[in-house]
Amino acid sequence: MPPYKGFSITMYAYRCKLIKGNLELTEHVEKAWKTIEEMKNMNFSAADKVFIK
């Protein structure tokens, strides 16, 4: 059972490639470009792990 009854959220993931310029963060404090294999060994929340699969 979800931790919050009657609550759900829809998350979208995008595969991106930076063509030129610099990535500017607006929501997070750090960034990293990782391969899918590298991300499999990182500590993600259960909700985020779905995107790595």
Buried (B, 14 or more C-beta within 10 A) or exposed (E): EEEEEEEEEEEEEEEEEEEEEEEEEEEEEEEEEEEEEEBEEEEEEEEEEEBBE
